[in-house]
């Protein structure tokens, strides 16, 4: 059993300090690792490409919601993908305020050539865990995600 560390800093007792520090270090390292190095398409961009490949063209607002991104983050990702000629923005046929994102032929090729190998590589990280450890990690992450959803950062 992991003992919950509680240290006093600035006059405040910080329960679970070791867990917080390790979770932050892991999440930062994992996000850097997901991006796959200087020559790889960053994972958030691959997610957008993959969604468009699987689901077809999408309104930016709907795509942001599906991927759990803020609109400004999706705009930034879309800008980068458009600059690389992997997607294009087209006006919505009936809503002048909406923009549709769709894959270009180069975007389709990127998904076909890059997405599956990257997912296999990412999946390989978890090979360091036994089946029971994977199940336990999945359960713990689900519990933590539910806790985050129940306690938004603004109310913490």
N, C-alpha and C positions, 0 to 999 in steps of 0.2 A: 504494500500500500504506500502511495506517495504521501509524505507528510506535507501538509500545506504550510509553506513558509510564510511567516509574518515578521516583517522587519519594520522598525520605526524609522521613517524618514520625514524630515521637516515636521516632526511632531504628530505624524499620522501613521497609524498602524496599517501596513499593506499586506493583507492576507493574500495568499496565492501568488506572491511576487515572483517566485521561481517559475511558476506555470506561465505567468504573463510574459516574462522575459523570454522564455524558451519558445512560446507560441509566436511572439513577434519576430524573433530571429528566424524561426522556421518559415513563417509566411513571407518574409522579405527574401530569404534565400530561394524559396520555391518559386516566387514570382520572377526573380532574375533567371533562374534555371529554366522556367517555362519558355522564356523568350528565345532560348536555343542558340545564343551566340550572335556575333555580329553579322553573319551572312544569312541568318534564318529570318523568316517572316515572323514577327512577334505574335504570340498566342492570341491576344485579343483580336488582331487582324484576321488570323485564321478562323476564329470563331465566327466573325461576321461573314467571311467568304463561305464557310461551311453552311451557315444558316441560309444564305442566299442560294447556294447550290442545291440544298435539300428542299427548301420551301419556295423557291422562286423569288421574284422581285418583291420588295417589301417597303412599306412606308417607314421612314426613319423612326418615327415615334413608336410604331409597333415593334420594330427590330430592337430598339433600345430597351423596351419593356421585356421582350422575350429573353434578351441576353443579360438583363439586370444591370444595364449601364445607364448612367445619367446622359441626358440628351447632349450636353456639351462634350462628354467623353466620346460618344458615338460620332459626333461631328468631327472631332479630331481624328478618330480612326478612319472615318470616311474620307476626310481630306487626304490622308496619307495613301489610302488605297486608290483614290482617284488620281493622285499624282503619279502613281505607279501603273496607271491604266489597267487596274484590276477590277474596278467597278466604275459605273457611271451613274450620275444623278439625272433623273428625268422628271419632268413635271407630272403631278398626278392628273389623270384625265378629267376629273370632276371637282377636285378640291384645289384651288389655286394656292392655298397656304401649305399644302403637303408636297413633300418630295419623295420620290420612289428611288430606291437603290436597286441596281441590277448588275449582275456580273457581266464583264466583257469576256471575249474569248480567252484572253490572257488570264483573267480571274478564274475561269473554269479550269484551265490547264493547271494553274497553281493549286487549286483544290485537289485535282486528280493526282498531281505529282507530289504534293507536300503534306497534305493533311493526314492521310493514313500512316505514313512513316513517322510523323511527329507524334501522333497519338500512341503508336506502339512504343516509341521511345519514352514518352511520359509515363505510360502504363508500366514500363519496366522498373521505374523507381520503386514501385510497391512490391516488386519481387523480393525485396529484402525482408518482407514480413511474411510470417506464416499465415495460413488461411484463417486461423482463429484470431490472429493479430489484426488482419485486414477487417474481419467482421467487427471486432471490438473498436477499431479506429473509425469505421464507418458509423457505428452506433454513437460513439462519442462526438464525432463531428456533427452528426444530425442533431444531437442534443444541444450542442453549442450553437448551431445555426438557429434552432428554435428559440434559444435563450436570447440571442441577438435580436431576432425578430420581435420578441416580446418586450425587449428593453432597448428601444432605439438610443443611439448615442447621445442625442440631445437631452434625454431624460436621465442620463447617468450622472 
